[in-house]
Amino acid sequence: MALTLHSAWRATAPYRVRIGLALKGVEYGYHPVDLLAGEQREPAYRAVNPQGLTPALDLGDGTVLAQSLAILEWLEETRPQPPILPRSALDRAVVRRMAGIIACDIHPLNNTRVGRKLKELGVPDEVVATDWIQAWIRDGFDALEPLVARYGGRFAFGDTPTIADCCLVPQVYSARRFKLDVTPWPGLIGAADRAAEHPAFQAAHPNRQPDAQLPAGGAQ
């Protein structure tokens, strides 16, 4: 069964799924979706994911999965090795809490459709890119830092990668992209930076995707 991931190179939700696929050693085809050009709202992509969001994972049998956390959970259930959730129910709840802070509380307020709506309401782009985006990341990171301090090891939870790291590393990438000073969260940033050294996280990095749009002479 050949998988195809509908992805946008630096969007954090598909970035999470790319990490999960790489951790599980799953091969897949890559179909780029240009979010800035609005391809996610075009009929061709709506036929794949009617919600018009990335990622979408086509399983090759007529089934398409959407929502990054649902895809990561599906990967864990269908390909249990190596695990990306801990064994105990309590530990899994903590990891899901960490992932939820990012995927449910930070990211939805910072995605392109919210930015588009703010622009329609007359909010200047520079305000969206600083006051708005940075504020929600700060709130989420403030909630995550004590959790990483309590449960973290080499990674956000313990010493092996979990779904929490699949969410954390892309969110830290986004925070730095929007020039947020991340020094107030040393535990969280340390865990993310160590995870980023893992080959699976490196393979999933936005700059390594086929649709990456990098400035001449350097990485973003």
N, CA, C and O of each residue as an XYZ file, in Angstrom:
880
protein
N       0.844     -1.181      0.000
C       0.000      0.000      0.000
C       0.887      1.241      0.000
O       1.583      1.504      0.981
N       0.868      2.000     -1.083
C       1.716      3.182     -1.213
C       1.025      4.382     -0.572
O      -0.110      4.712     -0.915
N       1.717      5.028      0.357
C       1.183      6.192      1.040
C       1.622      7.463      0.331
O       2.723      7.535     -0.215
N       0.751      8.460      0.344
C       1.092      9.783     -0.179
C       0.722     10.824      0.863
O      -0.419     10.878      1.321
N       1.695     11.651      1.236
C       1.451     12.714      2.197
C       1.260     14.031      1.461
O       2.138     14.468      0.718
N       0.127     14.652      1.667
C      -0.128     15.994      1.164
C       0.369     16.950      2.237
O      -0.162     17.002      3.346
N       1.407     17.708      1.877
C       2.180     18.435      2.882
C       2.545     19.816      2.372
O       2.580     20.063      1.167
N       2.815     20.708      3.307
C       3.371     22.022      2.994
C       4.677     22.146      3.780
O       4.713     21.845      4.974
N       5.717     22.572      3.137
C       7.071     22.384      3.645
C       7.314     22.932      5.046
O       7.939     22.251      5.859
N       6.838     24.148      5.361
C       7.143     24.671      6.691
C       5.909     24.806      7.586
O       6.000     25.388      8.667
N       4.780     24.291      7.166
C       3.611     24.236      8.038
C       3.866     23.212      9.134
O       4.381     22.125      8.871
N       3.504     23.562     10.363
C       3.908     22.706     11.476
C       3.118     21.402     11.558
O       3.663     20.392     12.004
N       1.856     21.392     11.142
C       1.062     20.163     11.264
C       1.604     19.037     10.368
O       1.814     17.929     10.863
N       1.837     19.280      9.070
C       2.451     18.211      8.277
C       3.877     17.891      8.700
O       4.328     16.756      8.544
N       4.588     18.873      9.233
C       5.933     18.640      9.764
C       5.872     17.562     10.848
O       6.721     16.671     10.888
N       4.866     17.641     11.730
C       4.708     16.617     12.777
C       4.576     15.222     12.166
O       5.204     14.267     12.624
N       3.756     15.125     11.136
C       3.502     13.816     10.528
C       4.751     13.305      9.823
O       5.040     12.110      9.873
N       5.491     14.187      9.169
C       6.742     13.753      8.528
C       7.692     13.157      9.566
O       8.361     12.158      9.300
N       7.748     13.772     10.747
C       8.600     13.223     11.811
C       8.120     11.830     12.199
O       8.918     10.899     12.307
N       6.819     11.691     12.406
C       6.282     10.386     12.784
C       6.552      9.315     11.743
O       6.935      8.196     12.083
N       6.356      9.649     10.485
C       6.625      8.698      9.409
C       8.104      8.302      9.397
O       8.441      7.133      9.204
N       8.977      9.285      9.605
C      10.409      8.990      9.603
C      10.798      8.144     10.813
O      11.604      7.223     10.684
N      10.241      8.440     11.980
C      10.539      7.635     13.169
C      10.125      6.187     12.973
O      10.810      5.270     13.427
N       9.007      5.987     12.299
C       8.506      4.634     12.058
C       9.160      3.965     10.849
O       8.931      2.783     10.592
N       9.971      4.720     10.110
C      10.633      4.150      8.943
C       9.686      3.864      7.793
O       9.895      2.920      7.033
N       8.639      4.680      7.661
C       7.624      4.460      6.634
C       7.963      5.276      5.384
O       8.191      6.483      5.465
N       7.994      4.613      4.242
C       8.214      5.314      2.979
C       6.886      5.860      2.463
O       5.832      5.254      2.659
N       6.955      7.014      1.802
C       5.730      7.632      1.304
C       6.063      8.582      0.158
O       7.183      9.078      0.036
N       5.058      8.818     -0.672
C       5.174      9.841     -1.685
C       4.822     11.205     -1.099
O       4.131     11.304     -0.085
N       5.306     12.239     -1.749
C       5.121     13.599     -1.221
C       4.397     14.443     -2.259
O       4.858     14.596     -3.390
N       3.251     14.990     -1.851
C       2.502     15.884     -2.735
C       2.445     17.258     -2.095
O       1.788     17.423     -1.067
N       3.118     18.258     -2.676
C       3.148     19.584     -2.057
C       1.839     20.346     -2.219
O       1.166     20.246     -3.245
N       1.493     21.108     -1.189
C       0.336     21.989     -1.220
C       0.829     23.392     -0.866
O       1.341     23.614      0.231
N       0.676     24.323     -1.783
C       1.146     25.697     -1.571
C       0.068     26.467     -0.805
O      -0.931     26.896     -1.384
N       0.279     26.633      0.484
C      -0.727     27.285      1.330
C      -0.831     28.777      1.038
O      -1.922     29.345      1.074
N       0.294     29.405      0.752
C       0.264     30.852      0.487
C      -0.477     31.158     -0.807
O      -1.113     32.204     -0.933
N      -0.392     30.241     -1.773
C      -1.112     30.420     -3.039
C      -2.576     29.988     -2.931
O      -3.356     30.187     -3.862
N      -2.941     29.398     -1.795
C      -4.324     28.999     -1.591
C      -4.707     27.675     -2.204
O      -5.894     27.406     -2.387
N      -3.725     26.828     -2.531
C      -4.056     25.545     -3.165
C      -4.934     24.667     -2.276
O      -5.688     23.830     -2.773
N      -4.835     24.860     -0.961
C      -5.646     24.051     -0.051
C      -7.140     24.347     -0.168
O      -7.974     23.560      0.280
N      -7.467     25.483     -0.770
C      -8.881     25.844     -0.927
C      -9.423     25.519     -2.311
O     -10.606     25.729     -2.579
N      -8.568     25.008     -3.190
C      -8.980     24.692     -4.552
C      -9.724     23.354     -4.593
O      -9.508     22.502     -3.731
N     -10.602     23.164     -5.593
C     -11.375     21.917     -5.676
C     -10.514     20.662     -5.695
O     -10.901     19.641     -5.127
N      -9.358     20.721     -6.337
C      -8.515     19.521     -6.432
C      -8.104     19.035     -5.047
O      -8.134     17.836     -4.773
N      -7.722     19.962     -4.176
C      -7.324     19.528     -2.840
C      -8.530     19.268     -1.949
O      -8.485     18.383     -1.095
N      -9.601     20.017     -2.134
C     -10.823     19.757     -1.353
C     -11.349     18.345     -1.617
O     -11.999     17.752     -0.756
N     -11.071     17.816     -2.791
C     -11.473     16.445     -3.083
C     -10.672     15.449     -2.242
O     -11.144     14.346     -1.963
N      -9.475     15.835     -1.845
C      -8.647     14.995     -0.980
C      -9.055     15.178      0.479
O      -9.350     14.212      1.183
N      -9.066     16.427      0.915
C      -9.453     16.761      2.294
C     -10.475     17.889      2.246
O     -10.091     19.045      2.068
N     -11.753     17.595      2.396
C     -12.793     18.618      2.282
C     -12.605     19.793      3.240
O     -13.109     20.886      2.980
N     -11.884     19.581      4.347
C     -11.664     20.676      5.287
C     -10.682     21.701      4.737
O     -10.633     22.837      5.209
N      -9.906     21.303      3.747
C      -8.963     22.234      3.148
C      -7.774     22.552      4.014
O      -7.252     23.666      3.970
N      -7.331     21.578      4.810
C      -6.171     21.767      5.677
C      -5.129     20.694      5.381
O      -5.458     19.620      4.877
N      -3.872     20.992      5.696
C      -2.812     19.990      5.638
C      -2.460     19.604      7.073
O      -2.570     20.412      7.995
N      -2.029     18.335      7.243
C      -1.734     17.321      6.248
C      -2.951     16.477      5.914
O      -3.977     16.520      6.592
N      -2.797     15.704      4.837
C      -3.698     14.609      4.528
C      -2.822     13.443      4.091
O      -1.888     13.614      3.307
N      -3.130     12.272      4.600
C      -2.343     11.087      4.260
C      -3.226     10.122      3.489
O      -4.160      9.538      4.038
N      -2.917      9.964      2.211
C      -3.643      9.049      1.329
C      -3.038      7.659      1.499
O      -1.849      7.457      1.251
N      -3.854      6.712      1.920
C      -3.349      5.372      2.191
C      -3.222      4.507      0.945
O      -2.714      3.388      1.013
N      -3.684      5.024     -0.198
C      -3.519      4.308     -1.442
C      -4.621      3.317     -1.761
O      -4.573      2.636     -2.785
N      -5.621      3.234     -0.883
C      -6.736      2.309     -1.109
C      -8.068      3.051     -1.136
O      -9.132      2.458     -0.956
N      -7.987      4.363     -1.366
C      -9.183      5.175     -1.348
C      -9.453      5.836     -0.010
O     -10.380      6.637      0.108
N      -8.649      5.510      1.008
C      -8.802      6.096      2.339
C      -7.829      7.254      2.507
O      -6.653      7.142      2.161
N      -8.322      8.360      3.034
C      -7.486      9.510      3.326
C      -7.650      9.867      4.800
O      -8.770     10.049      5.279
N      -6.546      9.966      5.508
C      -6.549     10.403      6.899
C      -6.184     11.872      6.972
O      -5.373     12.354      6.181
N      -6.778     12.587      7.916
C      -6.451     13.986      8.143
C      -6.338     14.219      9.645
O      -6.655     13.349     10.456
N      -5.879     15.414      9.990
C      -5.581     15.822     11.362
C      -4.302     15.113     11.829
O      -4.242     13.886     11.910
N      -3.290     15.924     12.130
C      -1.956     15.380     12.401
C      -1.937     14.421     13.586
O      -1.297     13.373     13.507
N      -2.618     14.748     14.679
C      -2.579     13.855     15.832
C      -3.272     12.530     15.537
O      -2.823     11.482     15.999
N      -4.357     12.567     14.774
C      -5.033     11.326     14.396
C      -4.119     10.456     13.537
O      -4.099      9.234     13.685
N      -3.365     11.088     12.642
C      -2.449     10.329     11.785
C      -1.334      9.711     12.624
O      -0.974      8.552     12.422
N      -0.788     10.482     13.565
C       0.274      9.953     14.419
C      -0.223      8.786     15.271
O       0.494      7.803     15.460
N      -1.444      8.892     15.783
C      -2.009      7.789     16.561
C      -2.231      6.560     15.666
O      -2.010      5.428     16.098
N      -2.663      6.784     14.436
C      -2.851      5.673     13.501
C      -1.513      4.987     13.217
O      -1.438      3.759     13.163
N      -0.470      5.780     13.038
C       0.851      5.202     12.827
C       1.268      4.338     14.009
O       1.810      3.247     13.830
N       1.011      4.829     15.213
C       1.384      4.075     16.410
C       0.607      2.759     16.497
O       1.159      1.734     16.897
N      -0.657      2.793     16.127
C      -1.478      1.596     16.239
C      -1.185      0.576     15.142
O      -1.298     -0.629     15.368
N      -0.812      1.048     13.969
C      -0.583      0.128     12.849
C       0.875     -0.278     12.716
O       1.182     -1.302     12.105
N       1.762      0.505     13.273
C       3.199      0.225     13.213
C       3.774      0.482     14.601
O       4.398      1.520     14.820
N       3.581     -0.422     15.525
C       3.908     -0.153     16.926
C       5.390     -0.028     17.249
O       5.745      0.420     18.339
N       6.258     -0.412     16.326
C       7.699     -0.320     16.595
C       8.380      0.632     15.609
O       8.120      0.569     14.408
N       9.233      1.497     16.103
C       9.453      1.823     17.511
C       8.288      2.639     18.059
O       7.680      3.411     17.317
N       7.966      2.489     19.328
C       6.803      3.191     19.880
C       7.038      4.692     19.973
O       8.157      5.138     20.226
N       5.975      5.471     19.768
C       6.049      6.923     19.976
C       5.050      7.357     21.051
O       4.771      8.545     21.210
N       4.520      6.382     21.781
C       3.757      6.624     22.999
C       4.309      5.700     24.085
O       4.688      4.567     23.789
N       4.360      6.165     25.338
C       4.839      5.304     26.423
C       3.902      4.133     26.673
O       2.814      4.065     26.101
N       4.322      3.222     27.522
C       3.546      1.998     27.757
C       2.366      2.222     28.695
O       1.277      1.706     28.446
N       2.564      2.988     29.778
C       1.496      3.094     30.764
C       0.451      4.118     30.333
O       0.755      5.085     29.635
N      -0.779      3.886     30.761
C      -1.874      4.800     30.407
C      -1.621      6.199     30.954
O      -1.915      7.186     30.280
N      -1.080      6.298     32.165
C      -0.817      7.602     32.756
C       0.242      8.354     31.964
O       0.093      9.547     31.697
N       1.303      7.663     31.591
C       2.365      8.309     30.812
C       1.855      8.730     29.434
O       2.207      9.799     28.935
N       1.027      7.887     28.824
C       0.462      8.268     27.525
C      -0.396      9.524     27.660
O      -0.397     10.378     26.773
N      -1.121      9.634     28.766
C      -1.941     10.823     28.987
C      -1.083     12.075     29.103
O      -1.466     13.138     28.615
N       0.071     11.957     29.745
C       0.967     13.114     29.868
C       1.491     13.521     28.496
O       1.511     14.707     28.165
N       1.916     12.541     27.695
C       2.427     12.843     26.357
C       1.331     13.487     25.504
O       1.587     14.454     24.787
N       0.119     12.951     25.583
C      -0.984     13.539     24.821
C      -1.302     14.951     25.319
O      -1.678     15.819     24.531
N      -1.153     15.177     26.612
C      -1.339     16.533     27.149
C      -0.328     17.495     26.533
O      -0.689     18.590     26.101
N       0.935     17.084     26.493
C       1.976     17.922     25.889
C       1.650     18.216     24.426
O       1.707     19.362     23.979
N       1.307     17.159     23.695
C       0.988     17.339     22.272
C      -0.234     18.228     22.097
O      -0.278     19.053     21.184
N      -1.226     18.067     22.967
C      -2.441     18.853     22.851
C      -2.224     20.332     23.106
O      -2.862     21.173     22.473
N      -1.329     20.659     24.028
C      -1.026     22.074     24.272
C      -0.556     22.735     22.986
O      -0.916     23.876     22.694
N       0.247     22.013     22.227
C       0.771     22.573     20.983
C      -0.274     22.509     19.870
O      -0.581     23.515     19.231
N      -0.814     21.309     19.652
C      -1.676     21.104     18.482
C      -3.059     21.704     18.651
O      -3.720     22.019     17.661
N      -3.509     21.869     19.893
C      -4.868     22.371     20.126
C      -4.905     23.803     20.644
O      -5.863     24.528     20.377
N      -3.875     24.222     21.383
C      -3.907     25.531     22.022
C      -3.029     26.584     21.341
O      -3.396     27.758     21.296
N      -1.878     26.176     20.812
C      -0.987     27.152     20.153
C      -1.282     27.239     18.665
O      -1.638     28.301     18.152
N      -1.132     26.119     17.980
C      -1.130     26.128     16.517
C      -2.402     26.649     15.866
O      -2.304     27.436     14.924
N      -3.606     26.251     16.320
C      -4.797     26.693     15.591
C      -4.943     28.207     15.504
O      -5.526     28.726     14.552
N      -4.416     28.911     16.497
C      -4.536     30.373     16.507
C      -3.489     31.047     15.629
O      -3.543     32.256     15.403
N      -2.541     30.262     15.137
C      -1.435     30.841     14.370
C      -1.368     30.357     12.928
O      -0.410     30.670     12.222
N      -2.374     29.593     12.473
C      -2.266     29.072     11.114
C      -2.703     30.106     10.077
O      -3.171     31.191     10.421
N      -2.542     29.752      8.818
C      -2.726     30.746      7.758
C      -4.157     31.254      7.653
O      -4.371     32.415      7.306
N      -5.141     30.406      7.946
C      -6.517     30.874      7.803
C      -6.887     31.878      8.882
O      -7.691     32.777      8.637
N      -6.304     31.737     10.090
C      -6.525     32.739     11.132
C      -5.832     34.041     10.754
O      -6.394     35.122     10.927
N      -4.604     33.936     10.235
C      -3.909     35.129      9.781
C      -4.663     35.857      8.685
O      -4.687     37.087      8.644
N      -5.286     35.080      7.787
C      -6.083     35.678      6.721
C      -7.279     36.436      7.294
O      -7.594     37.541      6.853
N      -7.934     35.835      8.272
C      -9.100     36.474      8.888
C      -8.695     37.742      9.640
O      -9.400     38.749      9.574
N      -7.586     37.701     10.341
C      -7.116     38.899     11.042
C      -6.820     40.027     10.059
O      -7.109     41.194     10.324
N      -6.238     39.655      8.918
C      -5.962     40.665      7.895
C      -7.260     41.257      7.367
O      -7.345     42.465      7.146
N      -8.282     40.409      7.161
C      -9.586     40.913      6.706
C     -10.188     41.875      7.723
O     -10.914     42.799      7.355
N      -9.890     41.659      8.991
C     -10.411     42.515     10.054
C      -9.585     43.782     10.251
O      -9.890     44.608     11.112
N      -8.545     43.923      9.450
C      -7.750     45.143      9.489
C      -6.559     45.112     10.410
O      -5.952     46.153     10.661
N      -6.195     43.927     10.934
C      -5.028     43.836     11.799
C      -3.769     43.858     10.930
O      -3.651     43.034     10.023
N      -2.834     44.765     11.174
C      -1.622     44.852     10.337
C      -0.797     43.572     10.394
O      -0.743     42.905     11.427
N      -0.159     43.238      9.285
C       0.645     42.018      9.206
C       1.710     41.972     10.290
O       1.958     40.917     10.874
N       2.343     43.109     10.563
C       3.427     43.115     11.546
C       2.909     42.830     12.956
O       3.644     42.302     13.791
N       1.669     43.171     13.219
C       1.076     42.863     14.523
C       0.767     41.376     14.627
O       0.991     40.762     15.670
N       0.254     40.800     13.547
C      -0.024     39.362     13.531
C       1.263     38.573     13.748
O       1.290     37.608     14.512
N       2.325     38.992     13.070
C       3.585     38.251     13.092
C       4.339     38.411     14.407
O       5.264     37.645     14.676
N       3.969     39.375     15.224
C       4.670     39.572     16.493
C       3.709     39.417     17.665
O       3.712     38.386     18.338
N       2.899     40.418     17.908
C       2.055     40.409     19.103
C       1.135     39.197     19.149
O       1.022     38.550     20.190
N       0.475     38.879     18.038
C      -0.506     37.801     18.040
C       0.164     36.433     18.126
O      -0.081     35.677     19.066
N       1.004     36.117     17.151
C       1.619     34.789     17.086
C       2.490     34.533     18.306
O       2.403     33.470     18.921
N       3.325     35.494     18.657
C       4.234     35.280     19.772
C       3.488     35.106     21.091
O       3.921     34.334     21.947
N       2.378     35.811     21.263
C       1.628     35.712     22.515
C       1.104     34.307     22.748
O       1.201     33.787     23.860
N       0.547     33.684     21.714
C       0.000     32.339     21.886
C       1.095     31.297     22.073
O       0.913     30.326     22.808
N       2.227     31.495     21.415
C       3.343     30.572     21.631
C       3.850     30.701     23.062
O       4.121     29.693     23.716
N       3.981     31.929     23.555
C       4.428     32.126     24.940
C       3.511     31.406     25.926
O       3.982     30.709     26.824
N       2.214     31.575     25.758
C       1.265     30.932     26.669
C       1.440     29.416     26.671
O       1.456     28.783     27.726
N       1.568     28.851     25.488
C       1.731     27.408     25.401
C       3.058     26.933     25.969
O       3.111     25.927     26.676
N       4.127     27.655     25.661
C       5.436     27.267     26.179
C       5.487     27.400     27.699
O       6.148     26.607     28.369
N       4.792     28.398     28.247
C       4.726     28.521     29.709
C       4.076     27.288     30.333
O       4.470     26.859     31.417
N       3.085     26.720     29.652
C       2.424     25.514     30.155
C       3.285     24.270     29.965
O       3.237     23.351     30.783
N       4.063     24.234     28.903
C       4.878     23.062     28.596
C       6.146     22.961     29.433
O       6.568     21.860     29.787
N       6.751     24.089     29.748
C       8.059     24.078     30.410
C       8.050     23.246     31.700
O       8.945     22.419     31.872
N       7.090     23.422     32.611
C       7.120     22.593     33.827
C       6.872     21.113     33.562
O       7.352     20.264     34.313
N       6.135     20.797     32.510
C       5.916     19.393     32.168
C       7.204     18.749     31.683
O       7.522     17.622     32.063
N       7.948     19.467     30.841
C       9.231     18.932     30.370
C      10.209     18.821     31.535
O      10.969     17.856     31.620
N      10.193     19.805     32.432
C      11.082     19.752     33.591
C      10.792     18.527     34.455
O      11.711     17.923     35.009
N       9.531     18.166     34.567
C       9.151     17.036     35.416
C       9.344     15.689     34.737
O       9.809     14.736     35.362
N       8.988     15.608     33.458
C       8.942     14.308     32.780
C      10.036     14.110     31.737
O      10.241     12.994     31.261
N      10.731     15.167     31.384
C      11.674     15.071     30.278
C      12.966     14.362     30.636
O      13.351     14.265     31.801
N      13.623     13.867     29.590
C      14.958     13.308     29.700
C      15.752     13.870     28.536
O      15.949     15.080     28.421
N      16.198     12.979     27.686
C      16.818     13.473     26.453
C      15.761     14.139     25.572
O      16.053     15.092     24.851
N      14.542     13.633     25.637
C      13.444     14.173     24.837
C      12.415     14.832     25.770
O      12.624     14.902     26.981
N      11.322     15.305     25.204
C      10.330     16.033     26.002
C       9.737     15.159     27.102
O       9.423     15.644     28.189
N       9.584     13.863     26.811
C       9.130     12.888     27.805
C      10.092     11.708     27.760
O      10.087     10.926     26.809
N      10.904     11.590     28.781
C      11.814     10.455     28.832
C      12.966     10.553     27.852
O      13.367     11.639     27.432
N      13.482      9.398     27.502
C      14.710      9.341     26.711
C      14.528      8.796     25.305
O      15.508      8.515     24.615
N      13.282      8.643     24.876
C      13.013      8.234     23.496
C      11.969      9.177     22.899
O      11.178      9.761     23.639
N      11.955      9.335     21.582
C      11.007     10.272     20.962
C       9.569      9.804     21.121
O       9.273      8.611     21.058
N       8.687     10.767     21.329
C       7.255     10.492     21.418
C       6.494     11.491     20.543
O       7.078     12.366     19.904
N       5.184     11.326     20.542
C       4.328     12.269     19.823
C       4.532     13.692     20.344
O       4.361     14.657     19.599
N       4.894     13.822     21.610
C       5.169     15.162     22.145
C       6.288     15.843     21.370
O       6.197     17.031     21.061
N       7.337     15.101     21.057
C       8.453     15.670     20.295
C       8.060     15.954     18.849
O       8.520     16.927     18.252
N       7.194     15.087     18.286
C       6.702     15.328     16.921
C       6.015     16.688     16.831
O       6.058     17.347     15.792
N       5.383     17.101     17.925
C       4.710     18.405     17.950
C       5.649     19.529     18.383
O       5.585     20.639     17.855
N       6.516     19.233     19.343
C       7.356     20.283     19.921
C       8.369     20.842     18.939
O       8.513     22.059     18.823
N       9.069     19.971     18.235
C      10.133     20.450     17.341
C       9.585     21.389     16.265
O      10.181     22.444     16.043
N       8.485     21.063     15.586
C       7.929     22.026     14.628
C       7.488     23.338     15.268
O       7.611     24.397     14.652
N       6.973     23.281     16.503
C       6.532     24.516     17.136
C       7.711     25.407     17.515
O       7.617     26.632     17.435
N       8.806     24.803     17.922
C      10.013     25.588     18.205
C      10.561     26.172     16.911
O      11.011     27.318     16.889
N      10.527     25.400     15.842
C      10.920     25.933     14.525
C      10.087     27.166     14.196
O      10.622     28.178     13.743
N       8.788     27.081     14.423
C       7.900     28.215     14.135
C       8.198     29.392     15.043
O       8.200     30.536     14.586
N       8.450     29.138     16.316
C       8.769     30.227     17.247
C      10.003     30.988     16.785
O      10.029     32.218     16.814
N      11.011     30.260     16.365
C      12.230     30.920     15.896
C      12.003     31.625     14.564
O      12.575     32.684     14.307
N      11.183     31.044     13.739
C      10.861     31.678     12.465
C      10.221     33.047     12.688
O      10.476     33.990     11.940
N       9.386     33.147     13.726
C       8.731     34.413     14.032
C       9.486     35.222     15.079
O       8.939     36.128     15.708
N      10.785     34.862     15.251
C      11.734     35.650     16.023
C      11.324     35.843     17.486
O      11.555     36.898     18.076
N      10.720     34.814     18.050
C      10.410     34.828     19.464
C      11.664     34.474     20.253
O      12.348     33.506     19.921
N      11.971     35.239     21.286
C      13.074     34.931     22.193
C      12.692     33.700     23.005
O      11.767     33.755     23.816
N      13.389     32.599     22.796
C      13.007     31.340     23.437
C      13.805     31.055     24.713
O      13.669     29.977     25.291
N      14.625     31.991     25.153
C      15.454     31.749     26.340
C      14.653     31.532     27.623
O      15.185     30.906     28.541
N      13.394     32.012     27.753
C      12.665     31.746     29.004
C      12.283     30.290     29.226
O      11.797     29.948     30.304
N      12.487     29.422     28.237
C      12.047     28.025     28.364
C      13.219     27.081     28.094
O      13.204     26.361     27.096
N      14.230     27.068     28.959
C      15.447     26.292     28.657
C      15.225     24.791     28.579
O      15.852     24.120     27.759
N      14.342     24.247     29.418
C      14.115     22.802     29.379
C      13.452     22.380     28.092
O      13.877     21.418     27.452
N      12.428     23.085     27.717
C      11.681     22.804     26.493
C      12.576     22.946     25.261
O      12.571     22.086     24.380
N      13.336     24.028     25.207
C      14.201     24.271     24.046
C      15.331     23.245     24.003
O      15.713     22.788     22.926
N      15.863     22.884     25.159
C      16.909     21.862     25.184
C      16.415     20.539     24.634
O      17.107     19.882     23.856
N      15.206     20.147     25.043
C      14.635     18.896     24.545
C      14.403     18.960     23.042
O      14.690     18.001     22.326
N      13.888     20.082     22.564
C      13.633     20.224     21.134
C      14.926     20.199     20.333
O      14.987     19.585     19.268
N      15.948     20.855     20.836
C      17.213     20.902     20.095
C      17.899     19.544     20.077
O      18.531     19.177     19.087
N      17.776     18.804     21.163
C      18.351     17.453     21.155
C      17.579     16.555     20.204
O      18.176     15.771     19.467
N      16.257     16.663     20.215
C      15.455     15.860     19.287
C      15.808     16.178     17.849
O      15.848     15.285     17.002
N      16.065     17.447     17.567
C      16.365     17.874     16.196
C      17.639     17.244     15.646
O      17.863     17.254     14.435
N      18.476     16.696     16.528
C      19.692     16.021     16.086
C      19.422     14.596     15.604
O      20.266     13.989     14.946
N      18.250     14.068     15.932
C      17.886     12.696     15.551
C      17.682     12.626     14.037
O      17.086     13.540     13.467
N      18.157     11.577     13.370
C      18.032     11.496     11.908
C      16.605     11.641     11.396
O      16.400     12.235     10.337
N      15.612     11.118     12.113
C      14.224     11.214     11.653
C      13.745     12.662     11.659
O      13.022     13.086     10.757
N      14.146     13.409     12.667
C      13.760     14.814     12.741
C      14.491     15.633     11.677
O      13.934     16.574     11.113
N      15.728     15.268     11.413
C      16.475     15.960     10.358
C      15.851     15.710      9.000
O      15.742     16.632      8.192
N      15.439     14.474      8.735
C      14.821     14.147      7.441
C      13.520     14.905      7.237
O      13.161     15.231      6.105
N      12.808     15.190      8.328
C      11.511     15.859      8.244
C      11.612     17.373      8.212
O      10.598     18.047      8.030
N      12.789     17.919      8.380
C      12.960     19.376      8.475
C      12.429     20.071      7.220
O      12.609     19.568      6.111
N      11.780     21.213      7.386
C      11.224     21.925      6.219
C      12.212     22.150      5.087
O      11.855     22.014      3.917
N      13.453     22.494      5.421
C      14.419     22.806      4.373
C      14.756     21.609      3.490
O      15.309     21.780      2.404
N      14.431     20.402      3.941
C      14.757     19.191      3.185
C      13.578     18.668      2.373
O      13.652     17.579      1.804
N      12.496     19.432      2.317
C      11.315     18.968      1.584
C      11.373     19.423      0.129
O      11.999     20.439     -0.173
N      10.732     18.688     -0.772
C      10.803     19.013     -2.202
C      10.246     20.382     -2.544
O      10.656     20.986     -3.535
N       9.308     20.885     -1.730
C       8.697     22.184     -2.031
C       9.301     23.323     -1.223
O       8.733     24.414     -1.177
N      10.450     23.084     -0.583
C      11.080     24.136      0.215
C      11.426     25.325     -0.660
O      11.948     25.176     -1.765
N      11.128     26.497     -0.149
C      11.411     27.747     -0.871
C      12.390     28.560     -0.033
O      11.994     29.367      0.808
N      13.670     28.330     -0.281
C      14.716     28.952      0.526
C      15.271     30.180     -0.170
O      15.345     30.226     -1.398
N      15.663     31.182      0.619
C      16.288     32.354      0.009
C      17.639     31.990     -0.590
O      18.281     31.037     -0.150
N      18.060     32.732     -1.573
C      19.335     32.453     -2.229
C      20.452     32.507     -1.214
O      20.608     33.487     -0.485
N      21.237     31.426     -1.179
C      22.447     31.413     -0.354
C      22.256     31.019      1.090
O      23.204     31.128      1.868
N      21.075     30.563      1.496
C      20.970     30.210      2.892
C      19.683     29.541      3.257
O      18.731     29.507      2.478
N      19.666     28.999      4.475
C      18.490     28.310      5.008
C      17.666     29.291      5.826
O      18.143     30.350      6.233
N      16.433     28.912      6.051
C      15.552     29.696      6.908
C      15.496     29.108      8.293
O      14.800     29.636      9.160
